[in-house]
Amino acid sequence: MATLDLQKLTKRYPGVISVDAIDLSVGHGEFVCLLGPSGCGKTTTLRMVAGLIEPDAGEIRVGGRLMSSARGVVPPERRNMSMIFQSYAVWPHMTVLENVAYGLKLKPLSESEKQKRVAALLEATQLSAQAQRYPSELSGGQQQRVALARALAPKPDILLLDEPLSNLDANLRAEMRFEIRRLHDQFQYTSVYVTHDQVEAMTMADRIVVMNAGHIEQIGKPEEVYERPNSAFVARFIGGSNVLKVRHLYDRTVDIGGHALEIGEGEFAGVGKEMSICVKTHDVELLPSAVMTSGNNVVPGVVRSQAYLGNHRDYIVDVGQEILIAAPPELQVETGSAVGVRFRPQRCRGLAR
């Protein structure tokens, strides 16, 4: 079984701890995304798993087999892993077929078995018609498919992907997200995918591992991480959320700028203590001054700016601190106008950290 287990995995550099004693278990056939900003430790973690960087502490196991510990490290070529990098790294002097077949050179297979496996992968990645072409004759998306097919040819225990779509344009990225997930579902290999793009993580992962400053902030299914972030960092990074500073009054009630708000769920810091709440931009209602009411989870504010985005308008409203609201496109409120901001209690989440 191609499971992956990291226990207290640590990497230090002079003056900084890049990865700080993280624990993570990836199940056989699972697709896990390491998500976070630059410098959070996600790529360092991936390279330690691959054997390209030696950890300073902790253990790495694949299918129960020890790959790295204080007692020694298994070299990359003996880990039965494949890695795909940001650059496609396909051989420019080889055809598509030759690129895909390259990883089978040292495999103890007959020539007919190798040909059969390569043909199956070319078909799976929709490259059969391009088999005799060279990389320079292919689009970026096709080159990425070549890299995928080549990585899968040796039947690795673990597939590692380090921001493989960062060099593609927006349309190709969207196409390749679904392509990578389709191939994963077809072949059921265990995958660890590094990205800073929350859309990639949300659309492809079985579970998302949100990293920050060498630590794991949260692990969960995409819906769980999006709907129930456990910290201000996760709420901000996953996107679409406002994080507002408040003071805990009592029970599930907080104070924001002298106005009481009821909060539906989450963690609370304790009466009188400072904390944060998060609420999605589309879960806040903008009320023009003509219909503004007091109470009922409404806070007064002033429109600072707005932008028309087709299917909605983005408003930045000052309620003592700035909040972004995604309003219906037909709602037009002038900059500088006094407005009300209504919070839906069941869509507001308390954050104790």
C-alpha positions as CSV (number, residue, x, y, z in Angstrom):
1,M,0.0,0.0,0.0
2,A,1.5,3.4,-1.1
3,T,0.7,5.3,2.1
4,L,2.9,8.3,3.2
5,D,3.5,9.1,6.8
6,L,5.5,12.1,8.0
7,Q,6.4,12.2,11.8
8,K,7.9,15.4,13.3
9,L,9.5,16.2,10.0
10,T,11.9,19.2,10.4
11,K,14.2,21.2,8.2
12,R,16.3,24.1,9.5
13,Y,18.4,26.7,7.7
14,P,20.6,29.3,9.3
15,G,18.3,31.7,11.1
16,V,15.0,30.0,10.1
17,I,13.1,26.8,10.6
18,S,11.6,26.0,7.2
19,V,9.6,23.0,8.3
20,D,8.8,22.7,12.0
21,A,8.1,19.2,13.2
22,I,5.0,18.5,11.0
23,D,2.9,15.4,11.2
24,L,0.9,14.2,8.1
25,S,-0.5,10.9,6.9
26,V,-1.6,10.4,3.3
27,G,-3.7,7.3,2.5
28,H,-3.2,5.0,-0.4
29,G,-4.7,6.5,-3.6
30,E,-5.4,9.9,-1.9
31,F,-4.8,13.3,-3.5
32,V,-3.4,15.8,-1.0
33,C,-2.6,19.4,-1.7
34,L,0.0,21.3,0.4
35,L,-1.3,24.9,0.1
36,G,0.3,28.1,1.4
37,P,2.2,31.2,0.5
38,S,5.8,31.4,-0.7
39,G,8.2,30.5,2.1
40,C,5.7,28.5,4.1
41,G,7.7,25.2,3.8
42,K,5.5,23.3,1.3
43,T,8.1,22.8,-1.4
44,T,10.8,21.9,1.2
45,T,8.4,19.3,2.6
46,L,7.9,17.9,-0.9
47,R,11.6,17.7,-1.6
48,M,12.3,16.0,1.7
49,V,9.7,13.4,0.7
50,A,11.4,13.0,-2.7
51,G,14.8,12.6,-1.0
52,L,16.2,15.7,-2.7
53,I,16.7,17.4,0.7
54,E,17.8,15.7,3.9
55,P,15.7,16.4,6.9
56,D,17.2,17.5,10.2
57,A,14.8,15.5,12.3
58,G,11.7,13.3,12.0
59,E,10.8,10.3,9.9
60,I,9.3,9.6,6.4
61,R,7.6,6.3,5.7
62,V,6.1,5.0,2.5
63,G,3.9,1.9,2.9
64,G,5.4,1.5,6.4
65,R,8.9,1.4,4.9
66,L,11.3,3.9,6.5
67,M,12.7,6.3,3.9
68,S,14.3,8.9,6.2
69,S,15.2,9.1,9.9
70,A,18.1,10.0,12.2
71,R,19.5,6.6,11.4
72,G,19.8,7.1,7.6
73,V,18.2,8.2,4.4
74,V,17.1,6.2,1.3
75,P,18.4,7.9,-1.9
76,P,15.8,9.3,-4.3
77,E,16.4,6.7,-7.0
78,R,15.4,3.9,-4.5
79,R,12.2,5.5,-3.3
80,N,10.0,4.6,-6.3
81,M,8.6,8.1,-6.6
82,S,8.0,10.4,-9.6
83,M,8.2,14.2,-9.4
84,I,6.8,16.8,-11.7
85,F,8.3,20.3,-11.5
86,Q,7.2,23.8,-12.4
87,S,9.0,23.6,-15.7
88,Y,7.9,20.6,-17.8
89,A,11.5,19.3,-18.0
90,V,10.7,17.1,-21.0
91,W,13.6,16.2,-23.2
92,P,13.6,18.5,-26.2
93,H,15.6,16.1,-28.4
94,M,13.2,13.2,-27.8
95,T,9.8,12.6,-29.3
96,V,6.7,12.4,-27.1
97,L,6.9,8.6,-27.3
98,E,10.6,8.5,-26.3
99,N,10.0,10.9,-23.4
100,V,7.3,8.7,-22.0
101,A,9.3,5.5,-22.5
102,Y,12.4,7.0,-20.9
103,G,11.3,6.1,-17.3
104,L,11.0,2.4,-18.3
105,K,14.6,2.0,-19.5
106,L,15.8,0.4,-16.3
107,K,12.6,-1.5,-15.5
108,P,12.8,-5.3,-15.7
109,L,10.1,-5.5,-18.4
110,S,10.0,-7.0,-21.9
111,E,10.0,-4.7,-24.8
112,S,6.4,-5.6,-25.7
113,E,5.3,-4.8,-22.1
114,K,7.1,-1.4,-22.2
115,Q,5.4,-0.6,-25.6
116,K,2.0,-1.6,-24.2
117,R,2.4,0.6,-21.1
118,V,3.6,3.6,-23.1
119,A,0.7,3.2,-25.6
120,A,-1.8,3.0,-22.7
121,L,-0.4,6.2,-21.1
122,L,-0.4,8.1,-24.5
123,E,-4.0,7.2,-24.9
124,A,-4.9,8.1,-21.3
125,T,-3.3,11.5,-21.7
126,Q,-4.7,12.1,-25.2
127,L,-1.3,12.2,-26.8
128,S,-1.4,9.2,-29.2
129,A,-1.7,11.5,-32.2
130,Q,1.4,13.4,-31.1
131,A,3.5,10.4,-30.3
132,Q,6.2,11.2,-33.0
133,R,6.2,15.0,-32.4
134,Y,8.9,16.8,-30.4
135,P,8.2,19.1,-27.4
136,S,8.8,22.2,-29.4
137,E,5.8,21.3,-31.6
138,L,3.4,21.0,-28.7
139,S,1.4,23.5,-26.7
140,G,2.1,24.1,-23.0
141,G,-0.8,21.9,-22.0
142,Q,0.4,19.0,-24.2
143,Q,4.0,19.3,-22.8
144,Q,2.5,19.1,-19.3
145,R,0.6,15.9,-20.3
146,V,3.9,14.5,-21.6
147,A,5.5,15.2,-18.2
148,L,2.5,13.5,-16.5
149,A,2.7,10.4,-18.7
150,R,6.4,10.1,-18.2
151,A,6.0,10.3,-14.5
152,L,3.4,7.6,-14.4
153,A,5.2,5.2,-16.7
154,P,7.3,3.6,-14.0
155,K,4.1,3.1,-11.8
156,P,5.5,5.1,-8.8
157,D,4.3,4.5,-5.3
158,I,4.0,8.3,-4.8
159,L,3.5,11.1,-7.4
160,L,4.9,14.4,-6.3
161,L,3.9,17.6,-8.1
162,D,5.5,21.0,-7.4
163,E,3.3,23.8,-8.8
164,P,3.1,22.1,-12.2
165,L,0.6,24.5,-13.7
166,S,2.3,27.8,-12.8
167,N,3.7,28.3,-16.3
168,L,0.4,27.9,-18.1
169,D,-2.1,30.6,-18.9
170,A,-5.4,30.8,-17.1
171,N,-7.4,28.8,-19.6
172,L,-4.8,26.0,-19.8
173,R,-4.5,25.9,-16.0
174,A,-8.3,25.3,-15.7
175,E,-8.1,22.6,-18.3
176,M,-5.1,20.9,-16.7
177,R,-6.6,20.9,-13.2
178,F,-9.4,18.6,-14.4
179,E,-6.9,16.6,-16.5
180,I,-4.7,15.9,-13.5
181,R,-7.6,14.9,-11.4
182,R,-9.1,12.7,-14.1
183,L,-5.8,10.8,-14.5
184,H,-5.6,10.5,-10.7
185,D,-9.1,8.9,-10.6
186,Q,-8.2,6.6,-13.5
187,F,-4.9,5.3,-12.1
188,Q,-5.5,5.8,-8.3
189,Y,-1.9,6.7,-7.5
190,T,-1.0,8.4,-4.2
191,S,-0.4,12.1,-4.9
192,V,1.1,15.1,-3.0
193,Y,0.6,18.4,-4.9
194,V,2.2,21.7,-3.9
195,T,0.5,24.9,-4.8
196,H,-0.1,28.5,-3.6
197,D,-3.4,28.6,-5.7
198,Q,-6.4,27.9,-3.6
199,V,-8.6,27.2,-6.7
200,E,-6.2,24.4,-7.7
201,A,-6.4,22.9,-4.2
202,M,-10.2,23.3,-4.0
203,T,-10.8,21.7,-7.3
204,M,-8.4,18.8,-7.2
205,A,-7.7,17.7,-3.6
206,D,-9.3,15.0,-1.5
207,R,-7.8,16.9,1.5
208,I,-6.0,20.3,1.8
209,V,-3.0,20.9,4.1
210,V,-2.8,24.6,4.8
211,M,0.8,25.6,5.7
212,N,2.1,28.8,7.3
213,A,5.7,29.6,8.5
214,G,6.7,25.9,8.6
215,H,3.6,24.8,10.5
216,I,0.4,23.0,9.4
217,E,-2.4,25.4,10.2
218,Q,-5.3,23.1,9.2
219,I,-6.0,19.8,7.4
220,G,-9.4,19.0,6.0
221,K,-11.6,18.4,2.9
222,P,-11.9,21.4,0.6
223,E,-15.4,22.1,1.9
224,E,-14.3,21.9,5.5
225,V,-11.3,24.2,5.1
226,Y,-13.4,26.7,3.1
227,E,-16.5,26.8,5.3
228,R,-14.9,26.2,8.7
229,P,-11.4,27.8,8.8
230,N,-9.8,27.3,12.2
231,S,-7.6,30.5,12.2
232,A,-7.5,34.0,10.8
233,F,-4.6,32.9,8.5
234,V,-6.6,30.1,6.9
235,A,-9.7,32.3,6.5
236,R,-7.7,35.0,4.7
237,F,-5.6,32.6,2.6
238,I,-8.4,30.4,1.3
239,G,-9.9,33.6,-0.1
240,G,-13.4,35.1,-0.3
241,S,-13.4,35.9,3.5
242,N,-13.3,39.0,5.6
243,V,-11.4,38.7,8.9
244,L,-12.5,41.4,11.4
245,K,-11.2,42.2,14.8
246,V,-13.9,42.1,17.5
247,R,-14.2,41.8,21.3
248,H,-16.1,38.9,22.9
249,L,-19.1,40.2,24.9
250,Y,-20.9,37.1,26.1
251,D,-22.1,33.7,24.8
252,R,-22.0,34.1,20.9
253,T,-22.1,37.9,20.9
254,V,-19.2,40.1,20.0
255,D,-18.6,43.9,19.8
256,I,-17.5,45.6,16.6
257,G,-17.1,49.4,16.9
258,G,-19.6,49.6,19.7
259,H,-22.2,47.5,17.9
260,A,-23.3,44.0,19.1
261,L,-23.1,41.1,16.6
262,E,-24.5,37.6,17.0
263,I,-22.1,35.0,15.7
264,G,-23.4,31.5,14.6
265,E,-20.4,29.2,15.2
266,G,-16.7,28.9,15.8
267,E,-14.4,29.4,18.8
268,F,-14.6,32.4,21.2
269,A,-11.7,33.9,23.1
270,G,-13.5,34.5,26.4
271,V,-15.6,37.4,27.7
272,G,-13.8,40.8,27.3
273,K,-11.0,39.3,25.2
274,E,-10.0,40.4,21.7
275,M,-10.6,37.9,18.9
276,S,-11.5,37.7,15.2
277,I,-14.5,36.7,13.2
278,C,-14.6,35.6,9.5
279,V,-17.4,36.0,7.0
280,K,-17.5,35.4,3.3
281,T,-17.8,38.5,1.0
282,H,-21.1,37.1,-0.4
283,D,-22.5,36.4,3.0
284,V,-22.7,40.1,4.0
285,E,-25.6,42.3,2.8
286,L,-25.1,45.9,1.8
287,L,-28.1,48.1,2.8
288,P,-28.6,51.5,1.2
289,S,-29.2,54.3,3.7
290,A,-32.9,54.5,2.6
291,V,-33.6,51.0,3.9
292,M,-30.9,50.9,6.7
293,T,-32.3,49.7,10.0
294,S,-30.7,49.5,13.4
295,G,-30.3,46.2,15.3
296,N,-30.9,42.9,13.6
297,N,-27.1,42.3,13.2
298,V,-26.7,45.6,11.2
299,V,-23.6,47.8,11.5
300,P,-23.4,51.3,10.0
301,G,-20.7,52.1,7.5
302,V,-19.4,54.3,4.7
303,V,-18.7,53.1,1.1
304,R,-15.1,53.8,0.3
305,S,-15.0,52.3,-3.2
306,Q,-16.7,49.9,-5.6
307,A,-16.0,47.9,-8.7
308,Y,-18.3,46.4,-11.3
309,L,-17.4,42.8,-12.1
310,G,-20.2,41.6,-14.3
311,N,-22.1,39.1,-12.1
312,H,-21.6,41.2,-8.9
313,R,-20.2,44.5,-7.6
314,D,-17.4,44.6,-5.0
315,Y,-17.9,47.2,-2.3
316,I,-15.3,48.2,0.3
317,V,-17.1,49.6,3.3
318,D,-15.6,51.2,6.4
319,V,-17.3,49.9,9.5
320,G,-14.4,51.1,11.7
321,Q,-12.3,48.6,9.8
322,E,-12.7,47.8,6.1
323,I,-14.9,45.0,4.9
324,L,-15.4,43.7,1.3
325,I,-18.9,42.9,0.2
326,A,-20.0,41.1,-3.0
327,A,-23.3,42.7,-3.8
328,P,-25.8,42.1,-6.7
329,P,-24.7,44.0,-9.9
330,E,-27.9,46.0,-10.0
331,L,-27.3,47.5,-6.5
332,Q,-25.5,50.8,-7.1
333,V,-24.4,52.9,-4.2
334,E,-22.2,56.0,-4.6
335,T,-18.8,56.2,-2.9
336,G,-19.0,58.2,0.3
337,S,-22.6,57.0,1.0
338,A,-23.7,56.0,4.5
339,V,-24.9,52.4,4.4
340,G,-25.8,49.5,6.7
341,V,-24.0,46.2,6.7
342,R,-26.1,43.2,7.7
343,F,-24.3,40.1,9.0
344,R,-26.0,36.7,8.8
345,P,-25.2,35.1,12.2
346,Q,-25.2,31.5,10.8
347,R,-22.5,32.5,8.2
348,C,-20.2,34.3,10.7
349,R,-17.5,32.2,12.4
350,G,-15.6,33.0,15.5
351,L,-11.8,32.6,15.4
352,A,-9.9,32.3,18.7
353,R,-6.6,32.6,16.9
